[in-house]
Amino acid sequence: MVQMQQAELQLKAQEVQRKAAKDQTDAQLKQQELQLKAQKNQADAIIDAKQLEIEQQELQIDAQKAGAKLAADRRKDNTKLDLDLLKL
């Protein structure tokens, strides 16, 4: 009877140890998952910032193109006006 109780106690102790080891492994896995998620979030933030920078550069280029076109149109109109004035 005592041997049976000792065997049961040993089994329970082994179960507790297995559960503790599993809990520790689960906690480590959860920590690694959180670290990976944080790294992904950081990488996503960097990508978003770079994309925003590119979009701002594209807007500046578009504005420069529009300004150059306006200047060219103004020169063309002025030249035409000058020619029209010379014809008078």
C-alpha positions as CSV (number, residue, x, y, z in Angstrom):
1,M,0.0,0.0,0.0
2,V,2.8,2.4,0.9
3,Q,4.6,1.5,-2.4
4,M,1.5,2.3,-4.3
5,Q,1.1,5.7,-2.6
6,Q,4.8,6.4,-3.3
7,A,4.4,5.5,-7.0
8,E,1.3,7.8,-7.2
9,L,3.3,10.6,-5.6
10,Q,6.1,10.1,-8.0
11,L,3.7,10.2,-10.9
12,K,2.1,13.4,-9.6
13,A,5.5,14.9,-9.1
14,Q,6.5,14.0,-12.7
15,E,3.3,15.5,-14.0
16,V,3.9,18.7,-12.1
17,Q,7.5,18.8,-13.5
18,R,6.2,18.2,-17.1
19,K,3.6,20.9,-16.7
20,A,6.1,23.3,-15.3
21,A,8.4,22.6,-18.3
22,K,5.6,23.0,-20.7
23,D,4.5,26.3,-19.1
24,Q,8.1,27.5,-19.3
25,T,8.3,26.5,-23.0
26,D,5.0,28.1,-23.7
27,A,6.1,31.3,-22.0
28,Q,9.3,31.4,-24.0
29,L,7.4,30.8,-27.2
30,K,5.0,33.6,-26.4
31,Q,7.9,35.9,-25.7
32,Q,9.5,35.1,-29.0
33,E,6.2,35.7,-30.8
34,L,5.9,39.1,-29.1
35,Q,9.5,39.9,-30.2
36,L,8.8,38.9,-33.8
37,K,5.6,41.0,-33.8
38,A,7.5,44.0,-32.4
39,Q,10.2,43.6,-35.1
40,K,7.5,43.3,-37.8
41,N,5.8,46.4,-36.5
42,Q,9.1,48.3,-36.5
43,A,9.8,47.1,-40.1
44,D,6.3,48.1,-41.2
45,A,6.8,51.6,-39.6
46,I,10.1,52.0,-41.5
47,I,8.5,50.9,-44.8
48,D,5.6,53.3,-44.2
49,A,7.9,56.2,-43.5
50,K,10.0,55.5,-46.6
51,Q,6.8,55.2,-48.7
52,L,5.6,58.6,-47.3
53,E,9.0,60.1,-48.1
54,I,8.8,58.8,-51.7
55,E,5.3,60.2,-52.1
56,Q,6.4,63.6,-50.8
57,Q,9.3,63.6,-53.3
58,E,6.9,62.6,-56.1
59,L,4.6,65.5,-55.1
60,Q,7.5,67.9,-55.2
61,I,8.6,66.7,-58.6
62,D,5.0,67.1,-59.9
63,A,4.9,70.6,-58.5
64,Q,8.2,71.4,-60.2
65,K,6.9,70.1,-63.5
66,A,3.7,72.1,-63.1
67,G,5.7,75.2,-62.4
68,A,8.0,74.6,-65.3
69,K,5.0,74.1,-67.6
70,L,3.4,77.3,-66.4
71,A,6.6,79.2,-67.0
72,A,7.0,77.8,-70.5
73,D,3.3,78.6,-71.3
74,R,3.9,82.2,-70.0
75,R,7.0,82.6,-72.2
76,K,5.1,81.2,-75.2
77,D,2.2,83.6,-74.5
78,N,4.5,86.5,-74.1
79,T,6.3,85.6,-77.3
80,K,3.1,85.4,-79.2
81,L,1.9,88.7,-77.7
82,D,5.2,90.3,-78.8
83,L,4.8,88.9,-82.3
84,D,1.3,90.1,-82.5
85,L,2.4,93.6,-81.3
86,L,5.1,93.7,-84.0
87,K,2.6,92.9,-86.7
88,L,0.6,96.0,-85.7
